[in-house]
Amino acid sequence: QVQLVESGGGLVQAGGSLRLSCAASGNALSIYSMGWFRQAPGKQRELVADMSSPSTWHYADSVKGRFTISRDYAANTVYLQMNSLKPEDTAVYFCNVVSTSMYNYWGQGTQVTVSS
């Protein structure tokens, strides 16, 4: 059984920063990539950023230059540093882990609210 434990969401004013973290655990878990998705009310879930190796990562255009994804490979933990937050970043953020067998695991979600 794989567990993803997220933390770091909250309420912040526009221009502020938050840091999300997600720790993955489970027997025989072999990770291909870790990342973050988000879903705003009435919208589809979208990729924010993911990282499959220290030199391979993807960001949504809307967060490039403001968000930074990083991983602690030894601890199976992924972080999302979010700077210069905007009201349109308000959403539930979900941790995503893809195993080497290409199975997707999801966290429970953490709310990020950016006030104007």
C-alpha positions, -999 to +999 in steps of 0.1 A: +000+000+000+014+034-010+007+065+011+012+101+001+013+126+029+009+162+018+015+194+038+020+231+034-012+245+020-029+275+034-041+311+029-017+337+017-019+372+002-011+378-034+026+381-039+033+358-010+049+323-009+040+288+002+059+256+001+042+223-004+057+189+005+046+154-002+062+123+013+056+089-004+059+056+014+050+020+007+065-014+004+084-020-028+076+015-041+097+023-071+092+058-083+094+071-118+083+106-113+068+129-086+048+160-092+019+183-085-015+189-101-041+214-091-078+217-095-098+249-092-135+250-087-153+242-119-121+234-137-103+203-148-073+190-129-041+203-145-004+196-142+015+222-123+050+206-123+066+172-123+101+158-121+114+124-132+151+131-128+174+159-116+175+171-152+140+163-164+111+184-152+080+201-167+061+232-156+028+246-166+033+279-185+013+297-160+037+290-132+071+291-150+095+315-132+074+315-100+072+279-089+101+255-083+098+217-080+124+197-062+128+162-049+146+144-021+152+111-037+164+094-006+133+104+013+108+099-016+096+135-010+087+162-035+085+199-028+068+227-046+081+262-037+055+287-048+065+324-050+047+355-063+014+338-058-016+351-076-053+347-069-056+325-100-033+300-083-061+293-058-069+256-060-066+222-044-031+209-050-026+172-054+006+153-051+011+127-079+035+098-079+040+076-109+057+043-103+081+026-126+052+003-136+034+035-147+008+034-119-005+067-107-009+075-070-026+106-056-025+125-024-056+137-006-051+173-018-042+204+001-060+237-003-041+268-015-060+301-013-045+333-025-063+365-016-061+397-036 
